[in-house]
Amino acid sequence: MPQMSRMKRSVITILLACLLLPMPSYAWEPDPNDKRQVKAAAVLEEYKKSDKIRARIDEAYGYAILPFFFRAATGLGGAYGNGLVIEQNALVGKVWTIQGILGFSYGAEFHSQIILFRDKETLELFKRGRFEFQGRANAAALAWGAGADPGFLPTVAIYTRTKFGVMIELDAILSKYNYKSIQTD
């Protein structure tokens, strides 16, 4: 009989330890008091609605979420976007980009963008900031859009989601992504 009560105490102790010990977090959780983080998290959830993109997000070492991205062009054009960088499910920095557009392009659009990095080396390269060339084919009308963004390395995937605008384009883009660590704020 005393052995049974010792076993019960052990089971209860183990159950309490499991309930009281902090559980590891496997996803980035935004600060609810930071509007930028809340917007980025909402955009991330929109991308996760696609099974294909969600699987890539889950595989990624890190990613940049740009909830705000504006593009305008009439043959020549430009774009600006900003957001946050997540590394191993932790917020590590801010990102903003400027782009020059040249080609067959006409219109303006607001969209969001997520850039997925397969490994640490690629994310570190991104953090250093450099110019890159992209090709882009896109057609957007009001809140509907379809686009293709070939990435600059095989270890990067870029997805965009049109929010609003009218734009048609087949062009080359010169992009400069700028990174700033959260620790240096």
N, C-alpha and C positions, 0 to 999 in steps of 0.2 A: 504493500500500500504506500509506504513512503517513497518508493521508487516512482510510482505513478505521479505523485504530486511534484517530484523533481522534474519529471519529463514535461508536465504541464507548465511549470514555471519556465523551463527552457524554451518551449514553443512560444509562450507568451512574450518572453524576452526577445526572441528572434523577430516575432511579428511587430512588436513595438519598435525595435531597432529599424526594421524596414520602413515603417511608417514615419519615423522621426528623422532618419538620416536624409540629407538633401539628395534628391534624385538628379542625375546628370541631365543637362539640357542638350537636346540634339538639334535645336533650331534656334536661330537668332530671334530674340524677343526685343521689340522696340521699346524705348522709353515712352510711356503714354503721354508724358508732358512735353515731348519734343515733336513738333508738327512735322518736321522733315522726316523723322524716323517713322512716324505713323503713316505718312503718305507712301514712303518706300515700302513699308510692310504691306500696305493695301495693294500696291502694284505687284509685289512679289506674289501675293495670293492670287491675283488675276492670272499671272503666268503659270502658276501651279495648277490651274484648272485644266491645262493641256497635259495629258498623261506623258507625252513625249518630252515636253519641256520640264515637267516635274522630275522625271527620271534623270535628266541631265543636271538639273539643279542639285538633286540628291548626290550625284556622282562628283560634282564640282568641288575643288579644293576651296574656291572662293568665287565671289561674283561682285560686280558693280551694278547697282540698281539706279537708273536715272528716271525718276518719275516725271520729270519735266524735260521736254525736248521740243524745241521749236525750229522748224526749217522753212525757208522761203527761197524761191528761185524763179528766174525768168532767163534760162540759159546759163547765167551765172547766179550764184546764190551763196547762202551761208546758213549755218545752224549753230545753236547754242543749247547745251543741256547741262543739268547738274544732278547730283545724287550722292549716294553713299557706297562705301566699299565694305564688304563682309568677307572675313577670312576665317575659315574653320568655325563658322557660326558665331563669330564675334565681330562687332562693329570696330573697324580699325581706322577708317578715314573717310574723307570727303573727296568727291571727284567732280570735275566740270570739264566740258569739252567745247571747243570751237571747231567748226568745219568750213572748208571752202568747197563749193560745188561747181563743177564744170561739166556741161554736156547738154543733152536734151532734157530739160526740166522746166516745169511751169507750175506754179501754185504755192500754197503754204499749208502747213499742217502742224498740229501738236501731236506728239506721240510720246510713249515711254520706251525705254530700252533696258535690256538686261544683258550683261556681258558675262559669260561663264568662263572660268579659268580651270582647266583640268588639273594643273599642278602648281606647286609653290613657285617654281622657277618662272613660269609664265606670268603669274600674278606679280612677282617682284619686278619683272621687265615692264609690266604695265605701270606699276607704281613709280618707276623712274621717269616716266613720261617721255614720249617720243612722237615724231610724226609718223603717220602711217597712211597708206593708200588703200582705199576700199572701192569696190564697184558696188553699185546699187541699182536695183530695178524695183520700181514701186508704182502702185496706183492706189490712190486714196480718194474717196468721195464721202464727205461729211463724216459719219462715225464708222464707216466701213473701210477697211484697208487690207491690202495684201502686199507683202514686200519680201525681198530676199537680200540678205546682207552677208556676203561671204566674209569670213573672218580673216585676220591678217596672219594667223598661224594655225596649224592644224590642232593646236591645244586650246583654241578659243572658239566659243560659239556666241553669236550675237543674235538676239531676237528683238523685234520692235512690234509695238501694238499701237495702231492709230487710235487717237482719242477723238480728234475733230480736224477737219480740213479738206481741201480739194487740191490734189497734187498728182501729177504724172511725171515720171522721171526715168531716165536711163542714163546714168552719168558716173563720173569718177569723183571721188571725194578725198580731199586731203584733211585728215583729222589730227588734232592734238588733244590728248587727254592729259589733264593735270590732276595730280594727287596730292592731298595734304593729310598727314597723319592726325588723328584725333588728339593724340598726346601733345601735339605742338600748338593746340588752340590756346 
